Amino acid sequence: MAALFPIYLSLKNKDCLVVGGGKVAQRKVQSLIAAEASVRVISPKITSDLLKLVHEGKIFWKQKKFHAEDLENPFIVISATDDENVNKEVATLCMEKNIPVNVVDDPPKCTFHIPAVVRRGDFALAISTAGKSPMLAGKLRRQLEFQFGEEYEIYVQLLGEMRERILKEIPEENKRRKIFKRLVDSDLLDLIKEGKQSKIKERIEECMYS
């Protein structure tokens, strides 16, 4: 199998189709909603949680079996049914139409894989085994969740704000790079974790003007 190309996609307002309405499909739908995708679900039946999302207007549901005409130019497709024939049909049609498709727990039928993710705001770590061992990917995700705590969300947000400030205030590229490096190499993360707000401001100024 060729090496996979890691990529983060913006799914905001993109049409994403999920075929299937069980617990596995539900997890995929929830991940797509978190990415602000426009989610369509096709399945004769869906879970009570998915039905709640329909009533809340967060997803669209077609109560029917999948047919070829359901591929109304979606951005991506996820097939999560317990029917191997349906999953095969979805994968085949998507590949013919060059639509990215993921068939849950069936790597040969996938043109993209969904990694296990540790997410802290805009900070995200993705772990993939190319579908060979989702269990291992999940284990590594749980381990990394302990290593990369909630402080990383604040840290990355702060670095983003500082980047905007530096780009606005410092015209020289070399000087910018030195400041970026000082910020990342500093003890800012530890100060955030310890909640030392005055020290954080002090350290930022030191990195800016030292």
Backbone as JSON Lines, residues from 0, in Angstrom:
{"i":0,"aa":"M","n":[0.84,-1.21,0.0],"ca":[0.0,0.0,0.0],"c":[0.88,1.25,0.0]}
{"i":1,"aa":"A","n":[0.55,2.21,-0.86],"ca":[1.32,3.44,-0.94],"c":[1.2,4.22,0.36]}
{"i":2,"aa":"A","n":[2.25,4.98,0.67],"ca":[2.22,5.8,1.88],"c":[1.11,6.83,1.79]}
{"i":3,"aa":"L","n":[0.43,7.05,2.9],"ca":[-0.65,8.03,2.93],"c":[-0.1,9.43,3.12]}
{"i":4,"aa":"F","n":[-0.79,10.4,2.56],"ca":[-0.41,11.8,2.69],"c":[-1.22,12.43,3.81]}
{"i":5,"aa":"P","n":[-0.59,12.81,4.93],"ca":[-1.35,13.4,6.05],"c":[-1.87,14.78,5.65]}
{"i":6,"aa":"I","n":[-3.12,15.04,6.0],"ca":[-3.71,16.32,5.63],"c":[-4.85,16.66,6.59]}
{"i":7,"aa":"Y","n":[-5.0,17.96,6.89],"ca":[-6.14,18.44,7.67],"c":[-7.06,19.2,6.73]}
{"i":8,"aa":"L","n":[-8.33,18.81,6.67],"ca":[-9.28,19.42,5.76],"c":[-10.23,20.35,6.5]}
{"i":9,"aa":"S","n":[-10.57,21.46,5.87],"ca":[-11.65,22.29,6.38],"c":[-12.96,21.75,5.83]}
{"i":10,"aa":"L","n":[-13.85,21.32,6.72],"ca":[-15.15,20.78,6.3],"c":[-16.29,21.75,6.58]}
{"i":11,"aa":"K","n":[-15.96,22.96,7.0],"ca":[-17.01,23.92,7.35],"c":[-17.97,24.14,6.19]}
{"i":12,"aa":"N","n":[-19.25,23.85,6.44],"ca":[-20.33,24.01,5.46],"c":[-20.2,23.1,4.24]}
{"i":13,"aa":"K","n":[-19.29,22.14,4.28],"ca":[-19.15,21.19,3.18],"c":[-20.16,20.06,3.33]}
{"i":14,"aa":"D","n":[-20.69,19.59,2.2],"ca":[-21.66,18.5,2.2],"c":[-20.95,17.18,2.45]}
{"i":15,"aa":"C","n":[-21.2,16.57,3.6],"ca":[-20.58,15.3,3.97],"c":[-21.67,14.25,4.16]}
{"i":16,"aa":"L","n":[-21.54,13.15,3.46],"ca":[-22.56,12.1,3.47],"c":[-22.11,10.93,4.33]}
{"i":17,"aa":"V","n":[-22.97,10.5,5.25],"ca":[-22.74,9.31,6.05],"c":[-23.81,8.29,5.7]}
{"i":18,"aa":"V","n":[-23.38,7.12,5.26],"ca":[-24.3,6.03,4.94],"c":[-24.31,5.08,6.13]}
{"i":19,"aa":"G","n":[-25.46,4.94,6.77],"ca":[-25.56,4.12,7.97],"c":[-26.09,4.95,9.13]}
{"i":20,"aa":"G","n":[-26.77,4.27,10.06],"ca":[-27.38,5.01,11.15],"c":[-27.19,4.4,12.52]}
{"i":21,"aa":"G","n":[-26.18,3.52,12.65],"ca":[-25.92,2.87,13.93],"c":[-24.96,3.66,14.8]}
{"i":22,"aa":"K","n":[-24.44,2.99,15.82],"ca":[-23.55,3.64,16.78],"c":[-22.25,4.13,16.13]}
{"i":23,"aa":"V","n":[-21.71,3.33,15.22],"ca":[-20.47,3.74,14.55],"c":[-20.72,4.97,13.69]}
{"i":24,"aa":"A","n":[-21.8,4.95,12.93],"ca":[-22.16,6.11,12.11],"c":[-22.38,7.33,12.99]}
{"i":25,"aa":"Q","n":[-22.99,7.11,14.14],"ca":[-23.24,8.21,15.08],"c":[-21.95,8.9,15.49]}
{"i":26,"aa":"R","n":[-20.91,8.1,15.79],"ca":[-19.62,8.7,16.18],"c":[-19.03,9.52,15.04]}
{"i":27,"aa":"K","n":[-19.15,9.02,13.82],"ca":[-18.62,9.75,12.67],"c":[-19.39,11.05,12.46]}
{"i":28,"aa":"V","n":[-20.71,10.98,12.62],"ca":[-21.54,12.18,12.47],"c":[-21.16,13.23,13.49]}
{"i":29,"aa":"Q","n":[-20.96,12.82,14.74],"ca":[-20.59,13.76,15.79],"c":[-19.26,14.44,15.5]}
{"i":30,"aa":"S","n":[-18.31,13.69,14.93],"ca":[-17.02,14.28,14.56],"c":[-17.19,15.29,13.42]}
{"i":31,"aa":"L","n":[-18.06,14.99,12.48],"ca":[-18.3,15.91,11.37],"c":[-18.99,17.18,11.84]}
{"i":32,"aa":"I","n":[-19.92,17.03,12.77],"ca":[-20.59,18.21,13.32],"c":[-19.58,19.11,14.03]}
{"i":33,"aa":"A","n":[-18.64,18.49,14.76],"ca":[-17.61,19.26,15.46],"c":[-16.76,20.06,14.48]}
{"i":34,"aa":"A","n":[-16.64,19.54,13.25],"ca":[-15.88,20.24,12.2],"c":[-16.75,21.21,11.41]}
{"i":35,"aa":"E","n":[-18.0,21.4,11.87],"ca":[-18.95,22.35,11.26],"c":[-19.32,21.97,9.84]}
{"i":36,"aa":"A","n":[-19.33,20.66,9.56],"ca":[-19.75,20.18,8.24],"c":[-21.26,20.21,8.13]}
{"i":37,"aa":"S","n":[-21.75,20.2,6.89],"ca":[-23.17,20.01,6.63],"c":[-23.37,18.52,6.4]}
{"i":38,"aa":"V","n":[-24.06,17.85,7.33],"ca":[-24.07,16.38,7.35],"c":[-25.41,15.83,6.87]}
{"i":39,"aa":"R","n":[-25.32,14.91,5.9],"ca":[-26.48,14.13,5.45],"c":[-26.29,12.69,5.88]}
{"i":40,"aa":"V","n":[-27.35,12.08,6.38],"ca":[-27.33,10.67,6.76],"c":[-28.37,9.93,5.93]}
{"i":41,"aa":"I","n":[-27.95,8.8,5.37],"ca":[-28.88,7.94,4.63],"c":[-28.91,6.58,5.31]}
{"i":42,"aa":"S","n":[-30.09,6.2,5.77],"ca":[-30.25,4.92,6.45],"c":[-31.73,4.69,6.72]}
{"i":43,"aa":"P","n":[-32.2,3.44,6.61],"ca":[-33.6,3.16,6.94],"c":[-33.92,3.47,8.4]}
{"i":44,"aa":"K","n":[-32.94,3.24,9.3],"ca":[-33.13,3.51,10.72],"c":[-31.89,4.21,11.27]}
{"i":45,"aa":"I","n":[-32.09,5.02,12.33],"ca":[-30.96,5.69,12.97],"c":[-31.12,5.59,14.48]}
{"i":46,"aa":"T","n":[-30.05,5.85,15.2],"ca":[-30.08,5.8,16.66],"c":[-30.92,6.96,17.21]}
{"i":47,"aa":"S","n":[-31.3,6.83,18.47],"ca":[-32.08,7.9,19.1],"c":[-31.28,9.19,19.19]}
{"i":48,"aa":"D","n":[-29.96,9.06,19.38],"ca":[-29.11,10.26,19.45],"c":[-29.05,10.97,18.1]}
{"i":49,"aa":"L","n":[-28.98,10.18,17.02],"ca":[-28.98,10.79,15.69],"c":[-30.33,11.44,15.4]}
{"i":50,"aa":"L","n":[-31.41,10.79,15.83],"ca":[-32.73,11.35,15.62],"c":[-32.88,12.69,16.35]}
{"i":51,"aa":"K","n":[-32.28,12.77,17.53],"ca":[-32.29,14.04,18.27],"c":[-31.58,15.13,17.48]}
{"i":52,"aa":"L","n":[-30.45,14.78,16.86],"ca":[-29.72,15.76,16.05],"c":[-30.54,16.2,14.84]}
{"i":53,"aa":"V","n":[-31.32,15.28,14.29],"ca":[-32.22,15.65,13.18],"c":[-33.25,16.67,13.66]}
{"i":54,"aa":"H","n":[-33.87,16.39,14.8],"ca":[-34.9,17.29,15.33],"c":[-34.33,18.66,15.7]}
{"i":55,"aa":"E","n":[-33.05,18.67,16.08],"ca":[-32.39,19.93,16.42],"c":[-31.9,20.68,15.19]}
{"i":56,"aa":"G","n":[-32.07,20.08,14.02],"ca":[-31.66,20.72,12.78],"c":[-30.17,20.69,12.52]}
{"i":57,"aa":"K","n":[-29.46,19.8,13.21],"ca":[-28.01,19.74,13.07],"c":[-27.56,18.82,11.94]}
{"i":58,"aa":"I","n":[-28.43,17.88,11.54],"ca":[-28.11,16.99,10.42],"c":[-29.38,16.78,9.6]}
{"i":59,"aa":"F","n":[-29.19,16.28,8.37],"ca":[-30.31,15.93,7.5],"c":[-30.37,14.4,7.38]}
{"i":60,"aa":"W","n":[-31.56,13.85,7.4],"ca":[-31.7,12.4,7.33],"c":[-32.68,12.0,6.24]}
{"i":61,"aa":"K","n":[-32.22,11.11,5.36],"ca":[-33.11,10.48,4.38],"c":[-33.38,9.06,4.85]}
{"i":62,"aa":"Q","n":[-34.6,8.77,5.2],"ca":[-34.97,7.46,5.73],"c":[-35.2,6.5,4.58]}
{"i":63,"aa":"K","n":[-34.12,5.91,4.1],"ca":[-34.18,5.03,2.93],"c":[-32.89,4.24,2.81]}
{"i":64,"aa":"K","n":[-32.91,3.27,1.93],"ca":[-31.68,2.56,1.61],"c":[-30.85,3.39,0.64]}
{"i":65,"aa":"F","n":[-29.55,3.14,0.63],"ca":[-28.65,3.88,-0.25],"c":[-28.86,3.48,-1.7]}
{"i":66,"aa":"H","n":[-28.84,4.49,-2.58],"ca":[-28.87,4.27,-4.02],"c":[-27.84,5.19,-4.68]}
{"i":67,"aa":"A","n":[-27.44,4.85,-5.87],"ca":[-26.38,5.59,-6.56],"c":[-26.7,7.08,-6.67]}
{"i":68,"aa":"E","n":[-27.98,7.39,-6.87],"ca":[-28.35,8.82,-7.04],"c":[-28.19,9.63,-5.77]}
{"i":69,"aa":"D","n":[-27.92,8.95,-4.65],"ca":[-27.71,9.67,-3.39],"c":[-26.36,10.38,-3.35]}
{"i":70,"aa":"L","n":[-25.48,10.05,-4.27],"ca":[-24.18,10.71,-4.32],"c":[-24.32,12.02,-5.07]}
{"i":71,"aa":"E","n":[-24.94,12.99,-4.4],"ca":[-25.2,14.3,-5.0],"c":[-23.99,15.21,-4.81]}
{"i":72,"aa":"N","n":[-22.89,14.8,-5.39],"ca":[-21.65,15.59,-5.34],"c":[-21.22,15.95,-3.93]}
{"i":73,"aa":"P","n":[-21.15,14.97,-3.02],"ca":[-20.67,15.28,-1.67],"c":[-19.18,15.56,-1.66]}
{"i":74,"aa":"F","n":[-18.75,16.3,-0.64],"ca":[-17.32,16.6,-0.49],"c":[-16.56,15.34,-0.07]}
{"i":75,"aa":"I","n":[-17.11,14.61,0.91],"ca":[-16.57,13.31,1.31],"c":[-17.75,12.4,1.66]}
{"i":76,"aa":"V","n":[-17.46,11.08,1.68],"ca":[-18.47,10.09,2.04],"c":[-17.88,9.13,3.06]}
{"i":77,"aa":"I","n":[-18.68,8.81,4.08],"ca":[-18.3,7.78,5.05],"c":[-19.39,6.72,5.05]}
{"i":78,"aa":"S","n":[-18.99,5.48,4.81],"ca":[-19.94,4.37,4.83],"c":[-19.73,3.58,6.1]}
{"i":79,"aa":"A","n":[-20.77,3.5,6.92],"ca":[-20.65,2.84,8.22],"c":[-21.84,1.93,8.48]}
{"i":80,"aa":"T","n":[-22.17,1.12,7.46],"ca":[-23.27,0.17,7.63],"c":[-22.71,-1.19,8.04]}
{"i":81,"aa":"D","n":[-23.6,-2.09,8.47],"ca":[-23.17,-3.45,8.79],"c":[-23.42,-4.41,7.63]}
{"i":82,"aa":"D","n":[-23.68,-3.83,6.45],"ca":[-23.93,-4.61,5.24],"c":[-22.74,-4.45,4.31]}
{"i":83,"aa":"E","n":[-21.96,-5.52,4.15],"ca":[-20.75,-5.46,3.34],"c":[-21.04,-5.1,1.89]}
{"i":84,"aa":"N","n":[-22.18,-5.56,1.37],"ca":[-22.53,-5.26,-0.02],"c":[-22.81,-3.77,-0.22]}
{"i":85,"aa":"V","n":[-23.48,-3.18,0.74],"ca":[-23.76,-1.73,0.66],"c":[-22.45,-0.96,0.73]}
{"i":86,"aa":"N","n":[-21.6,-1.32,1.68],"ca":[-20.31,-0.63,1.81],"c":[-19.5,-0.75,0.52]}
{"i":87,"aa":"K","n":[-19.52,-1.93,-0.08],"ca":[-18.77,-2.13,-1.34],"c":[-19.34,-1.26,-2.45]}
{"i":88,"aa":"E","n":[-20.67,-1.18,-2.54],"ca":[-21.31,-0.36,-3.57],"c":[-20.95,1.11,-3.38]}
{"i":89,"aa":"V","n":[-21.02,1.58,-2.14],"ca":[-20.69,2.98,-1.85],"c":[-19.25,3.27,-2.27]}
{"i":90,"aa":"A","n":[-18.32,2.4,-1.86],"ca":[-16.92,2.6,-2.17],"c":[-16.67,2.6,-3.68]}
{"i":91,"aa":"T","n":[-17.26,1.66,-4.38],"ca":[-17.05,1.54,-5.82],"c":[-17.55,2.77,-6.55]}
{"i":92,"aa":"L","n":[-18.76,3.2,-6.21],"ca":[-19.33,4.37,-6.88],"c":[-18.53,5.64,-6.58]}
{"i":93,"aa":"C","n":[-18.09,5.78,-5.34],"ca":[-17.3,6.96,-4.98],"c":[-15.98,6.99,-5.74]}
{"i":94,"aa":"M","n":[-15.34,5.85,-5.83],"ca":[-14.07,5.79,-6.56],"c":[-14.26,6.11,-8.03]}
{"i":95,"aa":"E","n":[-15.37,5.65,-8.6],"ca":[-15.66,5.95,-10.01],"c":[-15.87,7.45,-10.21]}
{"i":96,"aa":"K","n":[-16.45,8.1,-9.21],"ca":[-16.75,9.53,-9.31],"c":[-15.66,10.41,-8.7]}
{"i":97,"aa":"N","n":[-14.56,9.8,-8.25],"ca":[-13.46,10.52,-7.6],"c":[-13.93,11.29,-6.37]}
{"i":98,"aa":"I","n":[-14.84,10.69,-5.61],"ca":[-15.29,11.25,-4.34],"c":[-14.54,10.57,-3.21]}
{"i":99,"aa":"P","n":[-13.85,11.3,-2.35],"ca":[-13.14,10.67,-1.23],"c":[-14.1,9.85,-0.37]}
{"i":100,"aa":"V","n":[-13.72,8.6,-0.07],"ca":[-14.61,7.72,0.67],"c":[-13.86,6.97,1.76]}
{"i":101,"aa":"N","n":[-14.52,6.82,2.9],"ca":[-14.01,6.0,3.98],"c":[-15.05,4.95,4.33]}
{"i":102,"aa":"V","n":[-14.65,3.68,4.26],"ca":[-15.51,2.59,4.7],"c":[-14.96,2.11,6.03]}
{"i":103,"aa":"V","n":[-15.75,2.23,7.07],"ca":[-15.29,1.94,8.42],"c":[-14.81,0.49,8.54]}
{"i":104,"aa":"D","n":[-13.61,0.33,9.09],"ca":[-13.03,-0.99,9.35],"c":[-12.8,-1.81,8.09]}
{"i":105,"aa":"D","n":[-12.59,-1.14,6.95],"ca":[-12.32,-1.86,5.7],"c":[-11.32,-1.04,4.86]}
{"i":106,"aa":"P","n":[-10.05,-1.01,5.27],"ca":[-9.05,-0.16,4.61],"c":[-8.97,-0.29,3.09]}
{"i":107,"aa":"P","n":[-9.05,-1.49,2.5],"ca":[-8.94,-1.58,1.04],"c":[-10.02,-0.8,0.29]}
{"i":108,"aa":"K","n":[-11.13,-0.54,0.93],"ca":[-12.21,0.19,0.27],"c":[-12.14,1.7,0.55]}
{"i":109,"aa":"C","n":[-11.11,2.15,1.23],"ca":[-10.99,3.56,1.6],"c":[-10.03,4.31,0.68]}
{"i":110,"aa":"T","n":[-10.37,5.55,0.39],"ca":[-9.4,6.44,-0.25],"c":[-8.89,7.47,0.76]}
{"i":111,"aa":"F","n":[-9.48,7.5,1.94],"ca":[-8.91,8.28,3.04],"c":[-9.23,7.56,4.35]}
{"i":112,"aa":"H","n":[-8.38,7.78,5.35],"ca":[-8.56,7.17,6.66],"c":[-8.77,8.26,7.7]}
{"i":113,"aa":"I","n":[-9.56,7.94,8.72],"ca":[-9.86,8.91,9.78],"c":[-8.98,8.57,10.97]}
{"i":114,"aa":"P","n":[-8.06,9.46,11.34],"ca":[-7.13,9.15,12.43],"c":[-7.77,9.28,13.8]}
{"i":115,"aa":"A","n":[-7.1,8.7,14.79],"ca":[-7.45,9.0,16.19],"c":[-6.83,10.36,16.5]}
{"i":116,"aa":"V","n":[-7.58,11.22,17.18],"ca":[-7.14,12.61,17.34],"c":[-7.16,13.03,18.81]}
{"i":117,"aa":"V","n":[-6.08,13.7,19.2],"ca":[-6.03,14.42,20.47],"c":[-6.23,15.89,20.12]}
{"i":118,"aa":"R","n":[-7.29,16.5,20.63],"ca":[-7.61,17.88,20.24],"c":[-7.68,18.78,21.46]}
{"i":119,"aa":"R","n":[-6.95,19.86,21.38],"ca":[-6.98,20.9,22.41],"c":[-7.17,22.24,21.71]}
{"i":120,"aa":"G","n":[-8.41,22.59,21.42],"ca":[-8.67,23.8,20.65],"c":[-8.09,23.66,19.25]}
{"i":121,"aa":"D","n":[-7.24,24.61,18.86],"ca":[-6.61,24.56,17.53],"c":[-5.41,23.63,17.48]}
{"i":122,"aa":"F","n":[-5.02,23.12,18.62],"ca":[-3.91,22.16,18.68],"c":[-4.47,20.75,18.5]}
{"i":123,"aa":"A","n":[-3.94,20.01,17.53],"ca":[-4.44,18.66,17.27],"c":[-3.3,17.74,16.9]}
{"i":124,"aa":"L","n":[-3.34,16.54,17.47],"ca":[-2.41,15.48,17.13],"c":[-3.21,14.34,16.52]}
{"i":125,"aa":"A","n":[-2.83,13.91,15.34],"ca":[-3.54,12.82,14.67],"c":[-2.66,11.58,14.6]}
{"i":126,"aa":"I","n":[-3.25,10.43,14.93],"ca":[-2.51,9.17,14.91],"c":[-3.18,8.22,13.93]}
{"i":127,"aa":"S","n":[-2.4,7.72,12.99],"ca":[-2.96,6.8,12.0],"c":[-2.08,5.57,11.84]}
{"i":128,"aa":"T","n":[-2.73,4.42,11.67],"ca":[-2.01,3.19,11.32],"c":[-2.44,2.72,9.93]}
{"i":129,"aa":"A","n":[-2.99,3.66,9.14],"ca":[-3.5,3.35,7.8],"c":[-4.56,2.25,7.86]}
{"i":130,"aa":"G","n":[-5.31,2.23,8.95],"ca":[-6.38,1.26,9.1],"c":[-5.93,-0.12,9.56]}
{"i":131,"aa":"K","n":[-4.63,-0.29,9.79],"ca":[-4.13,-1.62,10.15],"c":[-4.41,-1.97,11.61]}
{"i":132,"aa":"S","n":[-4.46,-0.96,12.48],"ca":[-4.75,-1.24,13.89],"c":[-5.39,-0.03,14.56]}
{"i":133,"aa":"P","n":[-6.7,0.14,14.38],"ca":[-7.4,1.21,15.08],"c":[-7.25,1.11,16.6]}
{"i":134,"aa":"M","n":[-7.1,-0.12,17.09],"ca":[-6.94,-0.3,18.53],"c":[-5.65,0.35,19.02]}
{"i":135,"aa":"L","n":[-4.57,0.18,18.26],"ca":[-3.29,0.81,18.62],"c":[-3.41,2.33,18.54]}
{"i":136,"aa":"A","n":[-4.03,2.82,17.49],"ca":[-4.2,4.27,17.35],"c":[-4.97,4.84,18.54]}
{"i":137,"aa":"G","n":[-6.01,4.12,18.97],"ca":[-6.79,4.56,20.12],"c":[-5.98,4.54,21.41]}
{"i":138,"aa":"K","n":[-5.16,3.51,21.57],"ca":[-4.31,3.41,22.76],"c":[-3.32,4.58,22.82]}
{"i":139,"aa":"L","n":[-2.7,4.89,21.68],"ca":[-1.75,5.99,21.63],"c":[-2.45,7.33,21.9]}
{"i":140,"aa":"R","n":[-3.67,7.46,21.39],"ca":[-4.42,8.7,21.64],"c":[-4.64,8.9,23.14]}
{"i":141,"aa":"R","n":[-5.03,7.84,23.82],"ca":[-5.28,7.95,25.26],"c":[-4.01,8.31,26.03]}
{"i":142,"aa":"Q","n":[-2.88,7.74,25.59],"ca":[-1.61,8.06,26.22],"c":[-1.24,9.53,26.0]}
{"i":143,"aa":"L","n":[-1.44,10.01,24.78],"ca":[-1.07,11.38,24.45],"c":[-1.99,12.4,25.12]}
{"i":144,"aa":"E","n":[-3.22,12.0,25.42],"ca":[-4.13,12.91,26.11],"c":[-3.6,13.3,27.49]}
{"i":145,"aa":"F","n":[-2.89,12.38,28.14],"ca":[-2.28,12.7,29.42],"c":[-1.08,13.62,29.25]}
{"i":146,"aa":"Q","n":[-0.33,13.41,28.16],"ca":[0.89,14.18,27.93],"c":[0.58,15.61,27.49]}
{"i":147,"aa":"F","n":[-0.47,15.77,26.7],"ca":[-0.82,17.09,26.16],"c":[-2.16,17.51,26.75]}
{"i":148,"aa":"G","n":[-2.09,18.25,27.86],"ca":[-3.28,18.64,28.6],"c":[-3.99,19.86,28.03]}
{"i":149,"aa":"E","n":[-4.99,20.33,28.76],"ca":[-5.82,21.45,28.31],"c":[-5.02,22.75,28.17]}
{"i":150,"aa":"E","n":[-3.85,22.8,28.86],"ca":[-3.04,24.02,28.76],"c":[-2.57,24.3,27.34]}
{"i":151,"aa":"Y","n":[-2.53,23.24,26.5],"ca":[-2.08,23.43,25.12],"c":[-3.06,24.26,24.31]}
{"i":152,"aa":"E","n":[-4.34,24.22,24.64],"ca":[-5.31,25.05,23.95],"c":[-4.99,26.53,24.18]}
{"i":153,"aa":"I","n":[-4.74,26.89,25.43],"ca":[-4.4,28.28,25.77],"c":[-3.06,28.66,25.14]}
{"i":154,"aa":"Y","n":[-2.11,27.75,25.2],"ca":[-0.75,28.0,24.69],"c":[-0.77,28.3,23.19]}
{"i":155,"aa":"V","n":[-1.47,27.47,22.43],"ca":[-1.53,27.67,20.98],"c":[-2.29,28.94,20.64]}
{"i":156,"aa":"Q","n":[-3.36,29.22,21.38],"ca":[-4.11,30.46,21.16],"c":[-3.22,31.68,21.4]}
{"i":157,"aa":"L","n":[-2.44,31.62,22.48],"ca":[-1.54,32.72,22.81],"c":[-0.47,32.9,21.74]}
{"i":158,"aa":"L","n":[0.1,31.8,21.28],"ca":[1.13,31.88,20.23],"c":[0.55,32.46,18.94]}
{"i":159,"aa":"G","n":[-0.72,32.12,18.65],"ca":[-1.37,32.67,17.46],"c":[-1.56,34.18,17.58]}
{"i":160,"aa":"E","n":[-1.97,34.63,18.77],"ca":[-2.14,36.06,19.0],"c":[-0.81,36.79,18.9]}
{"i":161,"aa":"M","n":[0.24,36.17,19.45],"ca":[1.56,36.77,19.39],"c":[2.08,36.83,17.95]}
{"i":162,"aa":"R","n":[1.77,35.81,17.18],"ca":[2.21,35.81,15.78],"c":[1.62,37.01,15.03]}
{"i":163,"aa":"E","n":[0.33,37.26,15.25],"ca":[-0.32,38.41,14.59],"c":[0.34,39.72,15.04]}
{"i":164,"aa":"R","n":[0.63,39.82,16.33],"ca":[1.25,41.04,16.86],"c":[2.64,41.24,16.28]}
{"i":165,"aa":"I","n":[3.41,40.17,16.22],"ca":[4.79,40.25,15.72],"c":[4.8,40.62,14.24]}
{"i":166,"aa":"L","n":[3.91,40.01,13.46],"ca":[3.86,40.32,12.03],"c":[3.48,41.78,11.8]}
{"i":167,"aa":"K","n":[2.7,42.34,12.71],"ca":[2.27,43.72,12.58],"c":[3.34,44.7,13.05]}
{"i":168,"aa":"E","n":[4.05,44.34,14.13],"ca":[4.96,45.3,14.76],"c":[6.42,45.16,14.31]}
{"i":169,"aa":"I","n":[6.82,43.98,13.85],"ca":[8.24,43.74,13.52],"c":[8.39,43.51,12.02]}
{"i":170,"aa":"P","n":[8.95,44.46,11.29],"ca":[9.06,44.32,9.83],"c":[10.17,43.37,9.38]}
{"i":171,"aa":"E","n":[11.25,43.23,10.19],"ca":[12.39,42.44,9.76],"c":[12.13,40.94,9.97]}
{"i":172,"aa":"E","n":[12.26,40.17,8.89],"ca":[11.95,38.74,8.96],"c":[12.86,37.99,9.93]}
{"i":173,"aa":"N","n":[14.15,38.28,9.88],"ca":[15.09,37.59,10.77],"c":[14.77,37.85,12.24]}
{"i":174,"aa":"K","n":[14.41,39.08,12.54],"ca":[14.05,39.41,13.92],"c":[12.77,38.7,14.35]}
{"i":175,"aa":"R","n":[11.83,38.6,13.41],"ca":[10.59,37.88,13.7],"c":[10.89,36.43,14.08]}
{"i":176,"aa":"R","n":[11.73,35.79,13.28],"ca":[12.04,34.38,13.5],"c":[12.68,34.17,14.87]}
{"i":177,"aa":"K","n":[13.54,35.09,15.27],"ca":[14.19,34.98,16.57],"c":[13.18,35.1,17.7]}
{"i":178,"aa":"I","n":[12.21,35.99,17.53],"ca":[11.17,36.16,18.56],"c":[10.28,34.92,18.63]}
{"i":179,"aa":"F","n":[9.88,34.41,17.45],"ca":[9.07,33.19,17.43],"c":[9.78,32.06,18.17]}
{"i":180,"aa":"K","n":[11.09,31.93,17.92],"ca":[11.86,30.86,18.55],"c":[11.96,31.07,20.06]}
{"i":181,"aa":"R","n":[12.18,32.31,20.48],"ca":[12.27,32.6,21.92],"c":[10.95,32.25,22.62]}
{"i":182,"aa":"L","n":[9.83,32.57,21.97],"ca":[8.53,32.27,22.57],"c":[8.33,30.77,22.75]}
{"i":183,"aa":"V","n":[8.66,30.01,21.71],"ca":[8.47,28.56,21.76],"c":[9.45,27.9,22.72]}
{"i":184,"aa":"D","n":[10.65,28.43,22.8],"ca":[11.68,27.85,23.68],"c":[11.55,28.3,25.13]}
{"i":185,"aa":"S","n":[10.68,29.26,25.39],"ca":[10.53,29.8,26.75],"c":[9.72,28.85,27.63]}
{"i":186,"aa":"D","n":[9.5,29.26,28.87],"ca":[8.71,28.46,29.82],"c":[7.25,28.89,29.84]}
{"i":187,"aa":"L","n":[6.77,29.47,28.74],"ca":[5.38,29.93,28.67],"c":[4.38,28.82,28.99]}
{"i":188,"aa":"L","n":[4.62,27.64,28.44],"ca":[3.69,26.53,28.67],"c":[3.59,26.19,30.15]}
{"i":189,"aa":"D","n":[4.73,26.16,30.82],"ca":[4.73,25.87,32.26],"c":[4.0,26.96,33.04]}
{"i":190,"aa":"L","n":[4.21,28.2,32.65],"ca":[3.56,29.32,33.34],"c":[2.04,29.28,33.15]}
{"i":191,"aa":"I","n":[1.61,28.88,31.95],"ca":[0.18,28.74,31.69],"c":[-0.39,27.63,32.57]}
{"i":192,"aa":"K","n":[0.32,26.52,32.62],"ca":[-0.14,25.38,33.42],"c":[-0.25,25.74,34.9]}
{"i":193,"aa":"E","n":[0.66,26.6,35.36],"ca":[0.67,27.02,36.77],"c":[-0.24,28.21,37.03]}
{"i":194,"aa":"G","n":[-0.83,28.79,35.97],"ca":[-1.77,29.9,36.12],"c":[-1.12,31.2,36.54]}
{"i":195,"aa":"K","n":[0.15,31.43,36.19],"ca":[0.87,32.63,36.6],"c":[0.74,33.72,35.54]}
{"i":196,"aa":"Q","n":[-0.4,34.43,35.58],"ca":[-0.73,35.39,34.55],"c":[0.28,36.54,34.44]}
{"i":197,"aa":"S","n":[0.71,37.08,35.58],"ca":[1.65,38.2,35.53],"c":[2.98,37.77,34.94]}
{"i":198,"aa":"K","n":[3.4,36.56,35.27],"ca":[4.67,36.03,34.74],"c":[4.57,35.78,33.23]}
{"i":199,"aa":"I","n":[3.38,35.37,32.78],"ca":[3.18,35.13,31.34],"c":[3.39,36.43,30.57]}
{"i":200,"aa":"K","n":[2.77,37.51,31.03],"ca":[2.92,38.81,30.37],"c":[4.38,39.27,30.4]}
{"i":201,"aa":"E","n":[5.04,39.05,31.52],"ca":[6.44,39.42,31.67],"c":[7.32,38.65,30.69]}
{"i":202,"aa":"R","n":[7.06,37.35,30.57],"ca":[7.87,36.52,29.68],"c":[7.69,36.9,28.21]}
{"i":203,"aa":"I","n":[6.46,37.24,27.86],"ca":[6.18,37.65,26.47],"c":[6.98,38.91,26.12]}
{"i":204,"aa":"E","n":[6.98,39.88,27.03],"ca":[7.72,41.12,26.76],"c":[9.22,40.85,26.67]}
{"i":205,"aa":"E","n":[9.7,39.93,27.49],"ca":[11.12,39.56,27.43],"c":[11.46,38.96,26.08]}
{"i":206,"aa":"C","n":[10.58,38.1,25.6],"ca":[10.83,37.48,24.3],"c":[10.74,38.49,23.15]}
{"i":207,"aa":"M","n":[9.88,39.46,23.32],"ca":[9.69,40.46,22.27],"c":[10.9,41.41,22.18]}
{"i":208,"aa":"Y","n":[11.45,41.8,23.31],"ca":[12.4,42.92,23.3],"c":[13.78,42.6,23.87]}
{"i":209,"aa":"S","n":[14.02,41.33,24.21],"ca":[15.35,41.02,24.77],"c":[16.38,40.91,23.65]}
